[in-house]
Amino acid sequence: MYQFIRRLHLFSALVLLVFVVMYFATGYIMIHERWFPRGNPRTVTRTEPLRYTGDPATTEFARHLEATFGVRGKLQTTRRQPDGSWKFEYVRPGMNHQLTVAADGSHVAIKESRFDTVGLAHGLHRLHGYGGGWLYRVWAAVYDLSSAAMILFSLTGIYLWHQSTSARTLGWVCLAGSFLFTGAMIAYFLFSR
């Protein structure tokens, strides 16, 4: 049993390695942003004629926009503007598309913004959820796999530590301290103003 748990611990660590390195690198750039100055995005705007008779509030319309105008990314927002036009925002790491469909549905204004390496790191770090195409589903599945590996790594680590040493007092203190710190941070963010 000990050898099996040890192998689980090792393989869960290998799964975590890629995720943790990526998360560390992108998080480091975000935390120390003054060391990595973010440039202005390169923006291209164009207006295209639109031929669609369906309801703009449906997902079919959003898919039509994606297919017709080569928009890539995950649909973030769809909202009607006060002037009757519709705004669609698609986000992917390193690139955003903002499409504004005229109130009469005759044309669409497309604003494409491409970000530098720092903007790409921000996008990768904040990427979450399913949807947005097969690559996003793969990314979300890797996140899920990494989350499971993190739990497995922790539990097998506690088991291995408990089995391999008789001086456990310091370990219990560290384990209790980490749980208390985590609980305190959650409580702080939940109840602070």
N, C-alpha and C positions, 0 to 999 in steps of 0.2 A: 504494500500500500504506500509506503514511504517513497519508493522509487517512482511510482505512478504520479503521486502528488508533485514530486520534484520535476518530473517531465512536464506536467501541466503548468507549473510555475515558469519553467523555462520557455515553453512555447507561447504562453500568454505574454511574457515579456517581449518576445520577438514580434508578436503582433502589435504590441503597444509602441515599440520603438519608432516605427515610421510616423505614427500619429503624434507621439509626444515631441519628436524632433520638429515636425512641421508646425505644431502648435506653439512650441517654444520659439522657433525662428520668427513666425508671424507675430506672436505676442510681444517678443522683444522689440521688434520694429515699432509696434504700436505704443509700448511703454516709453521707449526712448525716441520718440518721434523727432525731437530736435536734432538728433544725430543723423537722421535719415529724412532730409527735407522732402516734402511732397510737392511735386510740380503740378502745375495746372493741367487738367485733362485736355487732350486734343479733341476738339469738338467739331463735328461736321453736321450741318443741318441741310435738309433737302425737303422739298414738297413733291408729293406724288399724287396722281389721280387715283380715286378709289371707286371701285365698282362692287358694291355689296349691298344687298337689299334686306339682309336679316337684322335682327335686334342687336344693337351694340352691347347690351348688358349680358350677353351670353358668352360662354367659353368658346363656342364655335367661332364667334367673331374674333376673339383673341387669337385663336389658332389660324384663322384666315390671314390676319395681319402678319403673324410669324412666317407663314409659308409664302405669302405674296412678296413681302419686303425683306426676307432673309434675316429676320430678327432672331437673335439667339439669346438664351438666358431664361431665367425664371420669372414668371409674371408676379410682380409684387403688389401692384395696386391697379384698380380700375375704378375711375370715378367720373361722375358727370360734373362739368364745370358750370358756373353760374350762367355763362353765355350759351349753354346748350351743347357745347362740344364735349367730347369724351377724351380722357387722358389715360393712357396705358403706360406703365413703367415696367421694364424688363431689366433684371440685374443678373450679372454673372461676374465672377472675379475678373477685375481688370477692364470691364466694359459695362456700360449702361445704355439702354435705349429708352427714349421717351417719345411716345407717339401721341399726337393730338389729332383726333378725328374731328373735322369740321361738323358743326351742328346739322348741316344739310347732308352730310355724308358724302360730299363730292370729292374731297381730297383729305390727305393726311400729311401733317408736318412731322418729320422724323428727325430727332436729335440724337446723334450717336456720340457718346463720350468714351474715349479710351484713356485709361490711367497708366501711370508709370509703375515701376516695381513696387513702390510703397503702397500705391492704391491696390495693386494686385494682392499684396500681403494682407491688407485690410479686408479685402473681399474673401480671400481664402479663410481667414480667421473667423469671420462672421457667417460663413456659409452654413445653412442649416435647413432641415426639413426635406421632405420628398417633393417631387414635382419638378418640372423644368426640363424633362428629357431623361434619356437613359443614363447620361453621365452624372446627373444629379442623383439619380436613384442609386448608382454605384457608390457615389460619395457618401450618401446617407447610410447605405448598408455598411460601408467601412466604418463610419462613426458608430453605428450600432455594434459592430463587431469589436471595435476598440473599447466601447463602454463595457461590454461583457468581459473582454479580456482584462480590463482594469479591475473589475470586481473579482474575477477569478484569480488574478495575480495577488490581490490583497489577501483573499481568504487562504490561498495556498501558502503565501508568505507567513501568515500568522501560524498556520499549522506547522510549517517547517521550523519556524523559530521556536515554537512550543516544544517540538520533539527534539531539537538539537541542543538545548541548553538547560541546565538546572537553575541557573541564576536568572530568574525571570522578572524580578522586581522592577528593574530599570525599563524593561520592555513594556510591562503593564503600565508604568507611569507615562511612557511615550505614547502608547496607544490611547490611554485615557485622555492625555493632553490634546492629542490631535482631534479626538471626538469632541472634546469640550470647545476647542477653538472653532471647529466647523459649526457646531451648534450655536456658539456665540455670534459668529458672522451671519448665519442665517437669521437669527433673532434680530440682530442689528438691522439688517436690510429689510426685514419684514415690518419692524415696529418703529424705526427711526423716521423722522420727518425730513 
